[in-house]
């Protein structure tokens, strides 16, 4: 298990929700499938070539899903 603490600059291009709320992240095989039907906070975004992520809200919990490859 890997745990990391991320801090965002005040002008980072993310919603305040993402910059201020703690979240957990899960690596998934299919990002589209993982977020389907969920309340989207940040739409699927390519971080680097081959690495995509999205944030969703599930019953008040902020969740990040990411896909590599």
Long-range contacts (C-beta under 8 A, 24 or more apart in sequence): 14-42, 15-41, 15-42, 17-41, 17-57, 17-62, 18-42, 18-55, 18-62, 21-62, 22-62, 23-55, 23-61, 23-62, 23-63, 23-64, 24-61, 24-63, 24-64, 25-53, 25-63, 25-64, 25-65, 25-66, 26-63, 26-64, 26-65, 26-66, 27-65, 27-66, 27-67, 27-68, 28-65, 28-66, 28-67, 29-67, 30-67, 31-65, 31-66, 31-67, 34-65, 34-67, 35-65
